[in-house]
Amino acid sequence: MAGKFRAVFFATARQTKYAAMLTAGLALAALSACNTGNVLSLQPAVDVGAQTAAVPQYAGMQKLVPSNPYMTQAAYPRMDEPMSPVEQMPASETDCRQQLKRLDVAYTDLAPIHEGQCGIDYPVKVSAIGNIQMKPAATLTCDMAATFAGWTKNELVPSARWRYFSGVKTIHQGSSYSCRRIAGEGVLSEHGKGNALDVMSIELNNGDDIDVRKPGLFAFRTRGFLNNVRADGCQYFTTVLGPGYNYDHRNHFHFDIKNRKNGYRACR
């Protein structure tokens, strides 16, 4: 009887040992399945897939503007370089800068930008137009900077004073120079030439921040102001696209000075 009891005892112990070993093995396998690193050597792991957890998923303007004006195509920051003191400008560029000064534009001359088909031979970085701040500062051709400054002073400011009884404090822009093509067309964007600027919102001195997105049904004053922005812009720019044109322009006004045949203008 005692011998039979010992046999049963040892058999149960062996089963318990094997069960414990099996449980440990399954736990180790499960841990390995959730980790691309080596569990035994304690190597750090990253998520497997097209994008790791360390890389943020961009939304909004970052999707609309795949080439950030402050990033190179290699995805590292592009540092603005001042223009060389020995750089010689053509007379047209010198005359344009005189116009910027007359318009009270705060700007910095930058070194030429050349990125494949994109670039600006004589770029300027605009930080303010009179007392109106440009945030962030916009990298543009001088012609585009002068055109935008003229529209700001002659049309935008008077319209804000008429509609809101206030001056303009800040223009918030979403993209100036940016090396990219027009979505779905494969044609180089005017942003890639420094001839375009996207305006996201207009902040007034009275504290109002006017979002460019299509206003609500009863926002009569905002709708009238934005309609003025669009209509007056067509007198200065060859392209004005905004909310209501298509989904990509739902949250900003796109202005550019693209040179078209027969003086054609696209204002939508």
C-alpha positions in Angstrom: 0.0 0.0 0.0 2.8 2.4 0.9 4.6 1.6 -2.4 1.5 2.3 -4.4 1.2 5.7 -2.6 4.8 6.7 -3.4 4.3 5.8 -7.1 1.2 8.0 -7.3 3.1 10.8 -5.5 6.1 10.8 -7.8 3.8 10.6 -10.9 1.9 13.7 -9.7 5.2 15.6 -9.0 6.4 14.9 -12.5 3.2 16.1 -14.1 3.4 19.3 -12.0 7.0 19.9 -13.1 6.1 19.4 -16.8 3.1 21.7 -16.4 5.3 24.4 -14.9 7.9 24.1 -17.7 5.1 24.2 -20.4 3.6 27.3 -18.8 7.0 29.1 -18.7 7.7 28.2 -22.3 4.3 29.6 -23.5 4.9 32.8 -21.5 8.3 33.2 -23.1 6.9 32.6 -26.6 4.1 35.1 -26.0 6.6 37.7 -24.9 8.7 37.1 -28.0 5.7 37.4 -30.3 5.1 40.9 -29.0 8.7 42.1 -29.2 10.8 42.4 -32.3 14.0 42.6 -30.2 15.8 39.6 -28.7 14.3 38.8 -25.3 17.3 36.9 -24.0 19.9 39.6 -25.0 17.6 42.4 -23.9 17.8 44.3 -27.2 15.5 47.3 -27.5 12.5 46.7 -29.7 10.6 48.9 -32.3 7.2 48.4 -33.8 7.2 46.5 -37.1 5.5 48.1 -40.0 5.5 51.1 -42.4 5.8 53.5 -39.5 7.2 53.1 -36.0 5.6 54.4 -32.9 8.3 57.0 -32.6 7.2 58.7 -35.8 4.2 61.0 -35.4 1.2 60.7 -37.6 0.7 64.2 -39.1 -2.7 65.7 -39.8 -4.2 68.8 -41.2 -1.8 71.1 -43.0 1.0 68.6 -42.7 -0.9 66.2 -44.9 -1.8 69.0 -47.3 1.7 70.3 -47.3 3.9 67.1 -47.6 7.0 69.2 -48.0 7.4 71.5 -44.9 9.0 74.7 -45.9 11.5 74.3 -43.1 12.3 70.7 -43.9 14.4 69.3 -46.7 13.3 66.3 -48.8 15.7 64.2 -46.7 13.5 65.1 -43.7 16.0 67.1 -41.7 15.7 70.9 -40.9 16.8 73.2 -43.7 18.7 76.1 -42.2 18.2 79.5 -43.8 21.5 81.0 -45.0 21.9 84.8 -45.4 22.8 86.0 -48.8 26.5 86.4 -49.4 27.7 90.0 -49.3 29.4 89.5 -52.7 26.3 88.3 -54.4 25.3 90.5 -57.3 21.6 91.0 -57.9 20.0 92.0 -61.3 18.5 95.4 -61.5 15.0 94.0 -61.3 15.7 92.4 -57.9 17.2 95.6 -56.6 14.2 97.6 -57.7 11.9 95.1 -56.1 13.6 95.5 -52.8 13.2 99.2 -53.0 9.5 98.6 -53.4 9.6 96.4 -50.2 11.1 99.2 -48.3 8.5 101.6 -49.5 5.8 99.2 -48.4 7.5 99.0 -45.0 8.2 95.2 -45.3 10.6 93.7 -42.7 12.6 91.1 -44.6 16.0 89.3 -44.8 17.8 88.4 -48.0 18.6 84.7 -48.1 21.1 82.7 -50.1 19.8 81.1 -53.3 17.7 78.0 -52.8 18.1 75.2 -55.3 16.4 71.8 -54.8 16.1 69.9 -58.0 13.4 71.6 -60.1 12.5 73.8 -57.1 14.2 76.9 -55.8 14.5 80.7 -55.7 17.4 82.6 -57.1 17.1 85.6 -54.8 14.7 84.7 -51.9 13.6 87.0 -49.2 12.2 86.0 -45.8 9.3 88.3 -44.7 8.7 88.6 -41.0 6.4 91.7 -41.0 4.5 94.1 -43.1 4.5 97.4 -41.2 3.0 96.5 -37.8 1.5 93.3 -39.0 3.5 90.2 -38.1 3.9 87.2 -40.4 3.9 84.0 -38.5 5.9 82.0 -39.3 8.1 84.2 -41.4 7.5 83.5 -45.1 10.2 82.6 -47.6 9.2 84.0 -51.0 10.4 85.6 -54.2 10.7 89.4 -53.9 7.9 89.8 -56.5 5.5 87.6 -54.5 6.5 89.4 -51.2 5.8 92.8 -52.8 2.5 91.7 -54.3 1.3 90.3 -51.0 2.4 93.3 -49.1 0.5 95.6 -51.5 -2.6 93.6 -51.1 -2.3 93.5 -47.3 -1.9 97.3 -47.0 -4.4 98.4 -49.7 -7.1 95.8 -49.3 -6.9 93.5 -46.2 -6.3 96.3 -43.6 -9.1 98.6 -44.9 -11.5 95.6 -45.1 -10.7 94.6 -41.5 -11.3 98.2 -40.3 -14.6 98.4 -42.2 -15.9 95.1 -41.0 -14.4 94.8 -37.5 -13.4 98.3 -36.7 -9.9 97.0 -36.0 -6.4 96.8 -37.5 -4.7 93.5 -38.4 -2.2 92.2 -35.9 -0.9 88.9 -37.4 -1.2 86.9 -40.6 -0.8 83.2 -39.8 0.5 81.4 -42.9 0.6 77.7 -43.5 3.1 77.4 -46.3 5.4 79.7 -48.3 8.3 78.2 -50.3 7.9 74.4 -50.3 9.3 72.0 -52.8 6.3 70.0 -54.0 4.1 69.2 -56.9 0.3 70.0 -57.3 -1.6 67.1 -55.9 -2.9 64.7 -58.6 -1.3 66.6 -61.4 2.4 66.1 -61.2 3.0 69.7 -62.1 5.5 71.7 -60.0 3.6 73.9 -57.5 4.1 77.6 -57.4 5.2 77.0 -53.8 8.2 75.3 -55.3 9.1 78.5 -57.0 8.5 80.8 -54.0 5.5 82.4 -55.8 2.8 81.2 -53.5 1.5 81.8 -49.9 -1.2 80.0 -47.9 -3.1 82.1 -45.3 -4.7 80.1 -42.5 -6.1 82.8 -40.3 -6.0 86.6 -39.7 -5.6 87.9 -36.2 -6.9 91.4 -35.4 -5.8 93.9 -32.8 -9.1 93.6 -31.0 -8.4 89.9 -30.2 -10.6 88.4 -33.0 -8.8 85.5 -34.8 -10.6 85.0 -38.1 -10.3 81.4 -39.3 -10.3 81.2 -43.1 -12.5 78.0 -43.0 -16.0 78.4 -44.4 -18.0 80.3 -41.8 -21.3 79.2 -40.4 -24.7 80.1 -42.0 -25.3 83.1 -39.8 -21.7 84.5 -39.6 -22.6 87.3 -41.9 -19.7 89.6 -40.9 -17.1 86.9 -41.3 -18.6 85.8 -44.6 -18.5 89.3 -45.9 -14.9 89.8 -44.8 -13.7 86.6 -46.4 -15.6 87.3 -49.6 -13.7 90.7 -49.7 -10.4 88.8 -49.2 -11.1 86.6 -52.1 -12.5 89.2 -54.5 -9.8 91.9 -53.7 -7.1 89.3 -54.0 -8.0 88.6 -57.6 -6.9 92.2 -58.4 -3.3 91.4 -57.2 -2.7 87.7 -57.6 -3.2 85.4 -60.7 -4.5 82.6 -58.5 -6.8 82.8 -55.5 -8.2 79.5 -54.2 -10.0 79.0 -50.9 -12.8 77.2 -49.0 -15.5 76.0 -51.4 -13.1 75.4 -54.3 -12.1 71.9 -53.2 -11.4 69.8 -50.1 -7.6 70.6 -50.1 -8.4 74.3 -49.8 -11.0 73.9 -47.1 -9.0 75.6 -44.4 -6.8 78.3 -46.1 -6.6 80.8 -48.9 -3.9 80.0 -51.6 -2.4 83.1 -53.3 0.1 82.9 -56.1 1.4 84.9 -59.1 1.7 82.2 -61.6 2.4 83.6 -65.1 -0.4 82.4 -67.5 -1.0 83.0 -71.1 -3.3 85.9 -72.1 -3.3 87.2 -68.5 -5.7 84.5 -67.3 -6.5 84.5 -63.6 -8.0 81.6 -61.5 -10.1 83.0 -58.7 -12.4 80.5 -57.1 
